[in-house]
Amino acid sequence: MRPGPRNAITDVAGLSVGQSKDERLKSGVTVVVGDAPMVAGVHVMGGAPGTRETDLLAPDKSVGGVDALVLSGGSAFGLAAADGVMAGLRAAGRGFEAAGYRVPIVPAAILFDLANGGAKAWDANPYPALGRAAFDAKGGDVAVGSEGAGTGANVAGLKGGLGTASAVLPSGAVVGALVAVNALGQVTVGDGPHFWAAPFEEIDEFGGFGPGPCPAPPARTKLGGAGNTTIAVVATDLILTKAQATRMATAAHDGIARAIVPAHTPMDGDLIFAAATGQREATEADLAWLGHAAATCLARAIARGVYHAREAPDDVLPTWAAMFG
């Protein structure tokens, strides 16, 4: 499987991504918007999630599609970013029709970045405005590193970030991943520049350093430090049911486990949304490879997010580039 032309989740036809950030706040928002309502699922493996509108993604619930998926900083305050995205969708005439009204369906997940050195003493919650700005900025290009929901993210020992990657299946179907990396665990191996995700790297997309030392040294964590969470969206252009999308989200958690050590801890809120834009029929082979492709893309996206993080005033942790670049 090779990456798509952008090596981004927007290689999946029918998707756009918008991002916004506030450098002083050290936080931001990332939104994935479907050109049309998307079939979606979700799976949570972390012990401390923060979510909005995730129950309706269960296969037995009546809403069949979502208009957008939001990843935000700000802890529980960041869930309000979905309000701004809903306002943008409503202005565009989008939403689930009920009794003559259109209600945009916008599930959201947040990460904890309140203790990252940014200015958090706001009078009014800034996240609805950040959500609307992210929606208004949607397009095909996806900036990585200290962008959107990854602006103020941290991992064990390093600054985190926003990453994306894609893969083209043998049939031509496309799979992509988008992730904000703010994990309790370590994305690199020991004290060196190597990434746990190195076996899955494509075309030196995070430095080409290869695997780290073997046996690997014990991983560090952020125990006792700021809050954590890795939140992601995986997507495909295949036609999927809600149950199949949920299975894709579930399998994609392997990508977190391949790229972060330890993963899925009680102090993380690790969550993955899955979205299908329904552009092509899925073959039996597509369905067999779908979860693996999503997990591999996600592992690569996690490493790319940390690799491309940039220094900013008052950072509490160094970037990968400052340590090793």
C-alpha positions in Angstrom: 0.0 0.0 0.0 1.4 3.4 -1.0 0.4 6.8 0.4 -2.1 9.0 -1.6 -0.9 12.1 -3.4 -1.3 14.4 -0.3 -0.4 11.7 2.3 -3.4 13.1 4.2 -6.9 12.1 5.2 -8.1 14.4 2.5 -6.9 11.9 -0.1 -10.2 10.2 0.8 -12.7 11.6 -1.8 -15.6 13.5 -0.2 -13.7 14.9 2.8 -12.2 18.3 3.7 -10.3 19.4 6.8 -10.3 22.8 8.5 -8.1 23.9 11.4 -7.8 26.9 13.7 -5.6 27.8 16.6 -4.8 30.5 19.1 -1.1 30.8 19.7 -1.5 32.6 23.0 -4.1 30.1 24.2 -1.8 27.2 23.0 -4.9 25.3 21.7 -7.0 24.8 18.7 -9.6 22.9 16.7 -9.5 20.5 13.8 -12.7 19.5 11.9 -13.3 16.8 9.3 -16.2 17.8 7.1 -18.0 15.5 4.6 -19.2 16.9 1.3 -22.4 14.9 2.1 -23.4 13.1 5.4 -20.9 10.4 6.2 -21.5 7.0 7.7 -19.6 7.0 11.0 -18.6 4.9 14.0 -16.5 5.3 17.1 -14.5 3.3 19.5 -13.0 4.4 22.9 -10.1 2.5 24.4 -8.8 5.1 26.9 -10.1 5.4 30.4 -10.7 9.2 30.5 -12.6 10.3 27.3 -14.3 13.6 26.7 -17.0 13.3 24.1 -20.2 14.8 22.5 -22.8 13.0 20.3 -21.0 9.7 20.3 -24.0 7.5 21.4 -25.8 8.2 18.1 -22.9 6.5 16.2 -23.8 3.1 17.6 -25.1 0.8 14.8 -28.5 0.5 16.4 -29.2 4.2 16.6 -31.4 5.9 14.0 -29.2 8.7 12.7 -27.5 7.3 9.6 -24.9 9.9 8.9 -22.9 12.8 10.3 -22.0 16.1 8.8 -18.6 16.7 10.5 -16.3 15.3 13.2 -14.5 17.6 15.6 -11.2 17.1 17.4 -10.4 19.9 19.9 -8.1 21.0 22.7 -9.5 22.6 25.8 -10.6 19.6 27.8 -14.4 19.7 28.4 -14.5 23.4 27.4 -13.4 22.3 23.9 -16.6 20.3 23.3 -18.2 23.7 22.6 -16.1 23.9 19.4 -18.9 21.7 17.9 -21.3 24.7 18.4 -19.2 26.8 16.0 -19.0 23.9 13.5 -22.8 23.4 13.7 -23.3 27.1 13.1 -21.2 26.9 9.9 -23.1 23.8 8.7 -26.5 25.4 9.5 -25.6 28.5 7.5 -24.7 26.1 4.6 -28.1 24.4 4.8 -26.6 21.2 6.1 -28.1 18.9 8.7 -30.5 16.0 9.7 -34.0 17.0 8.8 -36.5 16.7 11.6 -40.0 18.2 11.7 -39.0 20.7 9.0 -35.8 21.8 10.7 -32.2 20.9 9.8 -30.0 19.9 12.7 -26.3 19.4 11.8 -24.9 16.2 13.4 -21.4 16.9 14.8 -19.8 14.4 17.1 -16.7 15.7 19.0 -13.8 14.6 21.2 -11.4 16.6 23.2 -7.9 16.4 24.7 -6.5 18.0 27.8 -4.1 20.9 27.1 -5.0 23.3 29.9 -1.6 22.9 31.7 0.6 23.5 28.7 1.8 27.1 29.4 -0.9 28.9 27.4 -3.1 31.7 28.6 -6.3 30.1 29.8 -7.9 32.9 31.9 -10.6 33.7 29.4 -13.9 35.4 30.2 -15.9 33.7 27.5 -15.2 30.2 26.2 -13.1 30.6 23.0 -13.9 27.3 21.5 -17.1 28.0 19.7 -15.3 30.7 17.7 -12.3 28.4 17.1 -14.7 25.8 15.8 -16.4 28.2 13.4 -13.0 29.4 12.2 -11.9 25.8 11.6 -15.0 25.0 9.6 -14.6 28.2 7.5 -11.0 27.2 6.7 -11.8 23.7 5.4 -10.1 22.5 2.3 -7.8 19.8 0.9 -4.5 20.8 2.5 -3.8 19.5 6.0 -1.0 21.3 8.0 0.7 19.0 10.5 2.7 19.5 13.7 1.6 22.4 16.0 -1.7 22.9 14.3 -5.4 22.7 15.1 -6.2 20.3 18.0 -2.5 19.4 18.2 -1.4 23.0 18.8 -0.8 22.6 22.5 -0.5 18.8 22.8 2.3 17.0 24.6 3.6 13.4 25.0 6.1 11.9 27.4 9.2 14.0 27.1 8.3 15.9 23.9 5.8 18.3 22.4 2.9 16.5 20.6 1.0 17.6 17.5 -1.4 17.0 14.7 -0.6 14.3 12.2 -2.1 12.8 9.1 -1.3 10.0 6.6 -3.0 8.0 3.9 -2.8 4.7 2.0 -4.2 3.3 -1.3 -5.4 -0.3 -1.2 -4.6 -2.6 -4.1 -8.2 -2.1 -5.4 -7.6 1.7 -5.5 -9.7 2.4 -2.4 -8.3 5.0 -0.1 -7.8 5.0 3.7 -6.6 8.0 5.7 -6.0 9.0 9.3 -5.9 12.3 11.2 -4.8 12.5 14.8 -4.1 14.9 17.7 -1.4 13.3 19.8 -1.4 14.2 23.5 -0.5 10.9 25.1 0.6 9.8 28.5 3.1 7.5 26.9 6.2 7.9 24.7 6.1 8.2 20.9 9.9 7.8 20.6 12.1 5.0 21.8 14.2 5.6 24.9 16.4 8.7 24.7 16.9 8.7 20.9 15.1 10.0 17.8 13.6 6.7 16.7 9.8 6.3 16.6 7.9 3.3 17.8 6.0 3.6 14.4 9.2 3.2 12.4 8.3 -0.2 10.9 5.4 1.4 9.1 7.1 4.5 7.8 6.7 5.5 4.2 9.3 7.5 2.2 11.1 9.0 5.3 7.9 10.8 6.3 9.2 11.2 9.9 12.9 11.2 9.4 13.7 7.7 8.1 15.7 6.7 11.3 14.4 3.2 11.3 13.7 1.1 14.5 15.4 2.0 17.7 17.7 -0.1 19.9 16.7 -3.7 20.5 15.8 -4.7 23.1 14.0 -1.3 23.5 14.6 0.6 26.8 11.6 1.1 29.2 9.2 3.9 28.0 8.7 7.1 29.9 5.2 8.5 30.8 3.6 11.8 31.9 2.5 10.3 35.2 1.8 13.1 37.7 1.8 15.6 34.9 -0.8 17.2 32.7 -3.8 15.4 31.3 -3.6 13.1 28.3 -5.5 11.7 25.3 -4.9 10.7 21.7 -8.0 11.5 19.5 -8.3 10.5 15.9 -10.4 10.1 12.8 -9.8 7.3 10.3 -11.7 7.5 7.0 -12.3 5.6 3.7 -14.0 6.3 0.4 -15.7 2.8 0.6 -19.4 2.2 1.1 -19.7 0.9 4.7 -22.5 0.3 7.2 -22.3 1.8 10.6 -21.3 -1.6 12.0 -18.4 -1.8 9.5 -17.3 1.8 10.3 -17.3 0.9 14.0 -15.2 -2.2 13.3 -12.8 0.0 11.3 -12.5 2.4 14.3 -11.9 -0.6 16.7 -9.2 -2.1 14.5 -7.5 1.3 14.1 -6.6 1.4 17.8 -3.8 -1.0 16.9 -2.2 2.0 15.3 -2.1 3.8 18.7 -0.6 0.7 20.3 2.0 0.5 17.6 3.1 4.2 17.9 2.7 5.0 21.6 4.0 3.1 24.7 2.1 2.6 26.9 -1.2 3.2 25.2 -4.9 3.1 26.2 -4.1 3.8 29.9 -6.7 4.8 32.5 -5.3 8.3 32.3 -5.8 8.6 28.5 -9.0 9.3 26.7 -8.0 7.5 23.5 -10.8 7.6 21.0 -11.1 7.0 17.3 -13.9 8.1 15.0 -14.3 6.3 11.6 -16.0 7.8 8.6 -17.0 6.4 5.2 -17.8 8.7 2.3 -19.4 6.0 0.2 -17.7 6.6 -3.1 -17.0 3.0 -4.1 -18.2 -0.5 -3.4 -16.1 -2.5 -1.0 -14.8 -5.9 -2.1 -14.1 -8.8 0.3 -10.4 -8.0 0.1 -11.0 -4.3 0.9 -12.9 -5.3 4.1 -10.1 -7.7 5.0 -7.4 -5.0 4.7 -9.4 -2.0 5.9 -8.6 -2.2 9.7 -5.0 -2.9 9.1 -4.7 0.0 6.7 -6.4 2.3 9.1 -4.1 1.2 12.0 -1.0 1.6 9.9 -2.0 5.1 8.7 -2.8 6.1 12.2 0.6 4.9 13.5 2.3 6.9 10.8 0.2 10.0 11.5 1.1 9.9 15.2 4.8 9.9 14.5 4.3 12.7 11.9 2.5 14.9 14.3 5.3 14.7 16.9 8.0 14.9 14.2 6.7 18.2 12.8 5.8 20.0 16.1 7.2 23.5 16.3 8.6 25.5 19.2 6.5 28.3 20.7 7.0 30.7 23.6 6.4 29.2 27.1 6.4 25.5 25.9 6.6 23.1 28.8 8.4 20.4 26.7 10.9 20.5 23.8 10.0 19.6 20.3 11.4 16.5 18.5 13.4 18.9 16.2 14.9 20.7 19.2 16.0 17.5 20.7 17.2 15.6 17.7 16.8 17.7 14.5 
